C-alpha cells in the first residue's frame, strides 16, 4: 500500500468515527432538546447551533490547516469534539438547555474540521482516482449507520434520572480512537511557497458556473437532508412510535447516506458527475413524495405486511418513514459526492483552501437555516410543510444542472468516461 492509499484508508476510518459520533448526536439531540427546552419549538435549536458552528468553522479551519497541515488541524478539531461530548453529558445530567446548546456548538466546531477529510483524500489521490477517493472516505460513514443508532440507544438509560446522558458518552471514546489514527496519517505540511501563493481572487473563482452549480448541489442536497432527518425522530415520537423505531429509521437513513459511496465514484466515472447529481435530485423528490403519501404506498413498495408499532418489525407507517429516509440518504450521497467532485474542477492547488472553505461555508449556512426551520415548521405547520419546503430548492438544482450540461466548454471533465 503506497502513501496515498494509506492516507485514504486512514481518512476513511477517521470519517467513520466522526460520522458515528454525529449519528449518535442526531439520533438523540432533538429528543434531548425537546426534554430540556421550555419552549418545545426550540427542540432543534441545539442542532441548528451545531450547523451554525460548522458554518463559522469552515473558513478558519481551512486556513489553519493551510498553515499547520491537515493532520494537526484534524487533531485540533477532535480534541474540541471530545470536550463538546463531555459537556453534553454534563448538560443532560444537570438538565441545562443552554449548556447543551454550548455542547452542540463545540461538536459543530469539531464537525467543521472533519468536513475536510474528503478534501484531504482528494489532495492525496491522483486525478484519475480522485472521485473514488472522495467517495471511499465518505463511505466510512457506513460504520456510522451500522453502530451509531445502537450506540445511542444502548447506553441511554445508564443514568435513569437523566435519560440520554449515557448516549453521548460513546462519542468521547470514538474521538480517542480518532486521535490514534490521525497520528499515522502522512500528509506533508504545506510548503512556504504553497502558503504564500494566493492564486486568483476569490470573487473570480466563485463566479464560475461550475462553482455555482457545485455549491447549489451540495447546499440544497445537504439542507433538504438535514431538514427531514432532524424532524423525523420528533415526528415519529409524536405519532407514538417507540424510540427504537425512530433509531432504526435513522440507521437505515445513514446507511443510505454512506453505503452508496463504495460505488458512487465509479458511477461518476462511468456516467458523468452531472448525471449523478441529477439522480440525487430525483431520489430526494421521491423521498418527499413517499413522505406525503399514505403509509400503504411504502407497504406496497416494500412488500411489508402489517405489524403493530410495538413489534420488532415496523408497521406501514414506520415502513413509510424507513423507505423515505433511506432514499433521502442515497439522494444526499449522490448530490454531495457529485458536487464535491465537481468542485475539484474549479481551483488550482494554491486556491484550494479558500475555495473549499467558501464552498463549505455556503453549504453549512443553508444547513444551519434548514435545521433550525425543521423544528419550527414541524411544530407550527406540521410534517407536510417540512417536506414541501425543500421542493423549490431541488427544482433550482435541477434547472442549474441541466443548464450546465448544455455548456460543453465548462463541463469537459465531467463527461462520462469512454468505455
Buried (B, 14 or more C-beta within 10 A) or exposed (E): EEEBBBBBBBBBBBBBBBBBBBBBBBBBBBBBBBBBBEEEBBBBBBBBBBBBBBBBBBBEBBBBBBEBBBBBBBBBBBBBBBBBBBBBBBBBBEEBBEBBBBBBBBBBBBBBBBBBBBBBBBBBBEEEBBBBBBBBBBBBBBBBBBBBBBBBBBBBEBBEEBBBBBBBBBBBBBBEBBBEBBEEBEBEBBEEEBBEEEBBEBEEBBEBBBBBBBBBBBBBBBBBBBBBBBBBBBBBBEBEBEBEBBBBBBBBBBBBBBBBBBEBBEBBBBBBBBBBBBBBBBBBBBBBBBBBBEBEBBBEEBEBEEBEBEEEEBBBBBBBBBBBBBBBBBBBBBBBBBBBBBBBBBBEEBBBBBBBBBBBBBBBBBBBBBBBBBBBBBBEEEBEBBBBBBBEBBEEBBEBBEEBBEEEEBBEEBBBEEE
